[in-house]
Amino acid sequence: MDYKEVVGDLFKDTDSEARLQCISHDCRMGKGIAVEFRKRYPMMQGWLMVVIKGHTFVPSALLYKGDIIEGIPVINLITKKRAWDKPTMETLKKSLEVAKEVIIEHNIKRITAPIIGCGLDGLNWSRVSELIKETFKDTDVNITIYKLKE
């Protein structure tokens, strides 16, 4: 596994094989960087709602390959039940474990992500970054985390 953090715009990184984001089970995507994902992938929210409909919330990850921008699909980490809830380190861990399975199954070698689980969700970035490294340590995935500023 190769892991790095950079300052910049993850949407300008067109070498990525998949982008990763956190969302809620209700698929609201109405605040934070999720709004930008919703704008860039206009069919994704509806697709997610159809896939999730009728299912009870469990931390998971869903790969969206629909209206792909620059050929880059999105791995949606479902880390909380409702948009206004807060994820826990445990729900994030479970979602990342499912994402790892998806990444291996689809032979994805390079993913990009914003600082997940922090911002509006309020988790501690140093703990989250360690969790990401721990989850993917035995893979050959290259992970680039994009920060807006240092």
C-alpha positions as CSV (number, residue, x, y, z in Angstrom):
1,M,0.0,0.0,0.0
2,D,1.2,3.5,-0.8
3,Y,-0.5,6.3,1.1
4,K,0.0,10.1,0.7
5,E,-1.7,13.3,1.6
6,V,-1.6,16.3,-0.7
7,V,-3.1,19.7,-0.9
8,G,-5.3,20.2,-4.0
9,D,-8.6,19.3,-5.7
10,L,-9.2,15.6,-5.9
11,F,-11.5,16.1,-8.9
12,K,-8.5,17.4,-10.9
13,D,-6.7,14.0,-10.4
14,T,-7.7,12.1,-13.5
15,D,-5.3,9.3,-12.9
16,S,-7.4,7.8,-10.2
17,E,-9.2,4.6,-10.8
18,A,-11.9,5.4,-8.2
19,R,-12.9,8.2,-5.8
20,L,-14.0,7.5,-2.3
21,Q,-16.5,9.5,-0.2
22,C,-18.6,9.0,2.9
23,I,-22.4,9.3,2.7
24,S,-25.4,8.5,4.9
25,H,-27.8,5.6,4.3
26,D,-30.6,8.1,3.4
27,C,-28.4,9.3,0.5
28,R,-29.0,13.0,1.2
29,M,-25.6,14.3,0.1
30,G,-26.7,17.8,0.9
31,K,-23.6,19.3,2.6
32,G,-19.9,19.3,2.4
33,I,-18.0,17.7,-0.4
34,A,-20.9,15.3,-1.0
35,V,-22.6,18.2,-2.7
36,E,-19.8,18.4,-5.2
37,F,-19.9,14.6,-5.8
38,R,-23.7,14.9,-6.4
39,K,-23.1,17.7,-9.0
40,R,-20.4,15.8,-10.8
41,Y,-22.3,12.4,-10.7
42,P,-25.9,13.5,-11.2
43,M,-27.4,10.0,-11.5
44,M,-25.5,8.6,-8.5
45,Q,-27.9,9.8,-5.8
46,G,-31.0,8.2,-7.4
47,W,-29.0,5.0,-8.1
48,L,-27.9,4.8,-4.5
49,M,-31.5,5.3,-3.2
50,V,-32.8,2.5,-5.4
51,V,-30.0,0.1,-4.3
52,I,-30.4,0.9,-0.6
53,K,-34.2,1.1,-0.6
54,G,-35.8,-1.4,1.8
55,H,-32.4,-2.3,3.4
56,T,-31.6,-1.7,7.0
57,F,-28.6,0.5,7.7
58,V,-25.3,-1.4,8.0
59,P,-21.9,0.2,7.4
60,S,-21.0,-0.7,3.9
61,A,-19.6,0.5,0.6
62,L,-21.2,0.7,-2.8
63,L,-19.3,1.1,-6.1
64,Y,-21.0,3.5,-8.5
65,K,-20.0,3.2,-12.2
66,G,-22.9,5.1,-13.8
67,D,-22.4,8.6,-15.2
68,I,-18.7,8.4,-14.7
69,I,-16.6,11.5,-15.0
70,E,-13.3,11.0,-16.8
71,G,-13.9,7.2,-16.4
72,I,-13.6,7.4,-12.6
73,P,-16.2,5.5,-10.5
74,V,-17.1,6.4,-6.9
75,I,-16.9,4.1,-3.9
76,N,-19.6,5.4,-1.4
77,L,-18.8,4.5,2.2
78,I,-22.1,4.3,4.0
79,T,-21.1,5.3,7.5
80,K,-24.3,6.5,9.2
81,K,-28.0,6.1,9.0
82,R,-29.2,9.7,8.5
83,A,-27.5,12.8,7.1
84,W,-27.6,14.5,10.5
85,D,-26.1,11.6,12.4
86,K,-22.4,11.2,13.1
87,P,-20.4,8.2,12.1
88,T,-18.2,6.4,14.6
89,M,-14.8,5.0,14.2
90,E,-16.4,1.6,14.2
91,T,-18.9,2.3,11.4
92,L,-16.1,3.9,9.4
93,K,-13.9,0.8,10.0
94,K,-16.6,-1.5,8.8
95,S,-17.3,0.6,5.7
96,L,-13.6,0.7,4.9
97,E,-13.4,-3.1,5.2
98,V,-16.2,-3.5,2.7
99,A,-14.6,-0.9,0.4
100,K,-11.3,-2.9,0.6
101,E,-13.3,-6.0,-0.7
102,V,-14.8,-3.9,-3.5
103,I,-11.4,-2.5,-4.4
104,I,-9.8,-6.0,-4.5
105,E,-12.7,-7.5,-6.4
106,H,-12.6,-4.8,-9.1
107,N,-8.7,-4.8,-9.2
108,I,-8.6,-1.1,-8.4
109,K,-5.0,0.0,-7.8
110,R,-5.3,3.8,-7.3
111,I,-8.0,5.7,-5.3
112,T,-8.4,9.3,-4.3
113,A,-10.4,10.7,-1.4
114,P,-11.1,13.8,0.5
115,I,-10.4,13.8,4.3
116,I,-13.2,11.4,5.0
117,G,-15.2,11.2,8.2
118,C,-13.9,14.5,9.6
119,G,-15.2,17.9,8.4
120,L,-19.0,17.8,9.1
121,D,-18.8,14.3,10.5
122,G,-16.5,15.3,13.3
123,L,-14.1,12.4,13.5
124,N,-10.4,12.9,14.3
125,W,-8.3,13.0,11.1
126,S,-5.2,11.5,12.7
127,R,-7.2,8.5,13.9
128,V,-9.0,8.2,10.5
129,S,-5.8,8.3,8.5
130,E,-4.3,5.5,10.7
131,L,-7.5,3.5,10.2
132,I,-7.1,3.9,6.4
133,K,-3.5,2.8,6.5
134,E,-4.3,-0.2,8.8
135,T,-7.2,-1.3,6.6
136,F,-5.2,-1.2,3.4
137,K,-1.7,-2.2,4.6
138,D,-1.8,-5.6,3.1
139,T,-2.9,-4.4,-0.4
140,D,-1.1,-2.9,-3.4
141,V,-3.5,0.0,-3.5
142,N,-2.2,3.6,-3.9
143,I,-4.3,6.0,-1.8
144,T,-4.1,9.8,-2.2
145,I,-5.9,11.9,0.3
146,Y,-6.7,15.4,-0.9
147,K,-6.8,18.3,1.6
148,L,-8.1,21.8,0.6
149,K,-5.3,23.4,2.6
150,E,-2.5,22.4,4.9
